[in-house]
Amino acid sequence: VVSLLDVMSDSDDESSSDDESSKTPKDTRPTEDNLVGLVNFDVGQVISMGMSMMVNLFAIPWTLVALTMIAWSRMKWALVLGFCGLAPFLVLAFFAGLTQAKFGWKRTTSSHKRLQILQEVLSGIRIVKACGWDKVQLQKIEEIREKEIYWLYWMYVMIS
């Protein structure tokens, strides 16, 4: 007697015997040859990231309200004292975040300047070499790189 499960497992074995290399997982990134697929994949990633951020943005306040209500029912005024003790640290964290954002912005702008100058030098490399400006251009790039490393250092100091 042949059961239905045996018949189903036989059909699965036959379908899996096809060329396994032709099957690709859905989440693999398209190749650079397929530009439309590559852009579509990137847009999908950005949209899914934005949606998960929106879910968290709306879920966190409701979670905080629910946890506050539960804590109030158990602890009453001890909860208020705890929030009062926590408030200065929240203000400090806010200003630390602003400072960290400033350092990140400075690092990003200095990195952009360095890449822009590097692109200009590389696009006009024949003129730079012909006129002997390579040391001057290298010095400019190194100065901007030092600024970038300075801001990167302070950004990571703020993170840790």
Disulfide bonds with the S-S distance in Angstrom:
none
